[in-house]
Amino acid sequence: MNHTLLQRCELFVSNRDIMKDRFKWDSGLYHPLVASLYTEKGRIVDPEKIKNCKTIMKNNTGLFSEFRATAHLPLAALLSLESHPEGKFQEILQAYEALKKEFRSSAYLPLSAFFMAVMLQSPAYDGVVRKAKDIFQRMKKEHPFLTSGEDCGFAVMLAMSEMTPSAAIMEMEKCYAILKSRFSIGNALQTLSHTLTLGGESAQSKCDRIIRLFDLLKENNCKYGTGAELAVLGVLAISTPELSATIRDIVEANQFLLGQKGFGRLGMGKAQRIMYAAILVSQENKQASQNALGMASINSVTSLLIAEQAAIAAVIAASAAAASTAGN
């Protein structure tokens, strides 16, 4: 394993340990997620900042607010990484109010509001929300039984790109059609097609790459999950230029995590562990390609950023699904 990836993996494990120690009463499924958010920034988890942001959210929302629901801990962590969390949360609430005009309340709206507030100025909120509603309705027309509140978040992410609603739907349907013979038809495949839509290449090229990534990981004893975690692999498929190096790094990161307490066979489980190995490698790829990103068009950079946020949403969805399964 190269030195920078090793350091990233070590920081991730240390951050997970901090979360596990300081947030015992929060779902353990979110400990590695928050750890990965801080690791992406190269920072050590700051429990006091996260707790302060939980207080900010509590003091500015009602008892039954979605900001206190499923994703409250990762939302507080995201907020804690902002330089001025109090002011940023007011912007998030503005974005949330704009979203509520067009979408039903759900656990995914606060996450969408956060990304809007980070990436946009408030005058743009209403236009993006209207575009997102258009995209969402088109999604529902194509897949009436699959499209739900979870997908409104991806509609918002797509609305923040320069793609038109018709172009976005056409691209995601191309990806869905190509991949449905390979992956099970359902929510995970739909989420994957949403993520791949943000890539600039042809649908066939993107789908070929993710199939190749999936197969190579399986050949290297790292069989990747086929649930919501597929979206993370989708991010790699649209942002990774060198598949062999990426596969090697994921395998090595997974092997490192396997040797750490809480990441083994009696810990989070193989599918989740390999997903986090892929997230760490994705973060490493992004860091290594800053110069290339600087030369890319604004739309391409924006698409990559949005895809990363889609991966966070996918991790939240995967964690929520795992929590539901564990409770049954």
VEXPAMI-786128 format. One record per residue (C-alpha): residue in one letter; x, y, z. Coordinates in steps of 0.001 Angstrom, whole numbers, plus 500000, padded with zeros to 6 digits. Each point is the difference from the previous one (the first is absolute). Last residue first. Layout:
BEGIN
AXYZ
...
//
This chain:
BEGIN
N464241492388512442
G502088502752501625
A503184498983498228
T498245500243496642
S498760503524500752
A503463501092501124
A501514498562496814
A497473501906497902
A500793503230501869
S503718499428499472
A499522499375496269
A497842503125499647
I502531502103501910
V502786498564497837
A497994500800496864
A499503503590501114
I503752500313500534
A500588498539496531
A497585502503498495
Q502081502737501642
E503021498674498147
A498004499995496773
I499120503645500591
L503677500898500228
L500772498080496814
S497165501703498140
T501123503420501192
V503512499360498739
S498656498874496620
N497695503003499750
I502705502489500867
S502175498650497213
A503147498106500887
M503367501645500484
G499709500242503756
L498770496430500130
A503229498830498388
N502004501906502581
Q497953498530502863
S500402496435498747
A501894498397502875
Q497550501279502616
K497048498628498083
N501640496623499590
E500735499811503725
Q496402500774500887
S498848497254497614
V502480497618501620
L498536500772503422
I496458499529498676
A500958496668498387
A501419498735503307
Y496774501201501606
M497972497892497568
I502304497036500617
R499245500249503713
Q496247500343499470
A499848496879497822
K502287497976502284
G498227500556503291
M500050502783502574
G501714497935502670
L500046496234500567
R501713499327496680
G502451502814500542
F499585503766500094
G499414500404503717
K503641499618500969
Q502315500561497042
G501488497199497877
L497133500033497506
L500557503742499581
F503495499401498602
Q498766497275497653
N497216502282498759
A502499502781499346
E502227497567498085
V497130498678497867
I498694503529499382
D503483501212499009
R500613497113497612
I496597500509498369
T500697503711499536
A503444499334498524
S498508497520497503
L497128502317499087
E502005503080499050
P497969503106499067
T497670499966503001
S497312502678500185
I496890498590498318
A500438496386501120
L501247501039503426
V496788501894500655
G498007496978498812
L501842497809502477
V498617502288502694
A496544499673498424
L500239496207500344
E499901500448503798
A496185500160499747
G499941496230499538
T502084497806497708
G502970499547502313
Y503520499616498610
K501803496673499909
C503497500763501198
N501706496644499395
N502140501442497182
E497845498524497229
K496965501582501676
L501714503393499959
L500822499538496329
D496401499155499180
F498535503059501757
L502555502364498479
R499388498537496527
I496240500341500432
I500540503593501141
R502153500729496977
D497648498465497449
C497154502038501463
K501945503239499675
S501064499226496432
Q496486498960498953
A498399503095501482
S502383502218498065
E502514502039501983
G499353503133502061
G499027498370503286
L497032501372501946
T497639497380498572
L502126497333501691
T498640501067503383
H496355499854498933
S500555496581498368
L501470498736503267
T496989501233501949
Q497675498198497566
L502045496823500322
A499846500171503788
N496250500688499954
G499108496944497946
I500924497780497071
S502781497669501047
F503343500691498359
R501375498663496716
S497015499964497644
K498783503244501549
L503313501708499219
I499472501119496406
A496370501032500492
Y500772501936503200
C502896501832498342
K497851501017497028
E497208500980502382
M502403502203501972
E501115501754496833
M496495500654498663
I498843501255503387
A502899502461500268
A499577501213496397
S496273500636500554
P500629501854503254
T502679502186498391
M503560499376501139
E501894502977501440
S500345498357503398
M498196501193503135
A496800498311498794
L501828496655499969
M500754500369503699
V496426501044500716
A498621496994498123
F502440497821501924
G498560501249503267
C496446499546498700
D500913496363499406
E499896499033503675
G496438501299500233
S498844497314497585
T500449498726496443
L499991496218499713
F496304499299499360
P499415502843497527
H503232499380498050
E499948502004496743
K497219502398501051
K501521500286503458
M503343501053498557
R498220502580497832
Q498288501382503092
F503349500155501791
I501665501848497120
D497241502638499925
K500147500340503791
A503778500447499801
K499580502765497422
R497544501793502293
V502377499524502943
V502950501335498010
G498071503125499027
D498820500583503577
Y503479499644501502
A501921502268497619
P499440503208501993
S501448498172503066
Q503509499571498565
L500921496467499017
M502465497190500777
V500014499851503799
A496368501032500497
M498815497576497329
F502018497165501526
F498487500658503418
A496467500224498615
S500425496622498298
L501073498471503317
P497030501620501752
L497661498634497284
Y501134496368500317
A498244499207503278
S496705500892498350
S497538502873499714
R498044499972496774
F501536501951497180
E499108503196498106
K499617502767502583
K501999497934502506
L503105500452497847
A499938503794500351
E499590499673503768
Y502994497648500087
A502143502448498030
Q499207502720502518
L500713497574502856
I503376499199498454
E500804503713499797
Q499195500334503710
F502213496979500616
K502869501712498212
G499798502991502338
E500239497840503106
P502635497683498481
H502536502716499097
S503150498220498775
E498076496945498826
L501281496557501041
S497593499953502944
L497065500217497575
L501047496773498291
A500303498331503418
A496591501283501087
L498517498617496785
P501787496682500562
L498428499846503493
H496475501140499038
A499622497528497129
T497082497970501309
A497923502769501597
R500810503183501896
F500350502109496859
E496737498388498890
S498297502255502541
F497686498396502527
L501111502047503013
G500325503206498028
T503149501529498545
N502484502757500845
N501104498938503472
K500377496342499015
M502094500748496918
I502319502308501949
T500212497407502795
K500996497285497529
C502556502473498668
N501471500429503483
K500192496222500356
I501900499793496706
K502347502776501064
E500610498294503333
P500682496649498361
D502738501376497708
V500950497169497640
I503593500317498791
R500324501731496637
G501280499057496564
K496864501474498412
E498981496600498600
T500873498515503390
Y497374502175501667
L497252498678497726
S501387496450500272
A499821500061503806
V496413501244499775
L499163496960497872
P502037497677502223
H497961501009503077
Y496655500006498176
L499345496267500304
G500788500264503703
S496665501700500468
D500299502818502510
W500149499219503715
K503730499271500023
F500890503312498376
R503343500798501685
D501715496584499942
K498663498701496687
M500544503363498351
I503576500154501243
D500629496439498810
R498582500816496576
N502340502998499793
S502997497830500829
V498949497458497358
F499581502736497379
L503331501590500921
E501740496647499551
C498337499483496616
R501022503482498848
Q503575499446501161
L500111496707498114
L498614501725496909
T502742502630500222
H502757497399500473
N499135497729497086
M498665496549500855
//
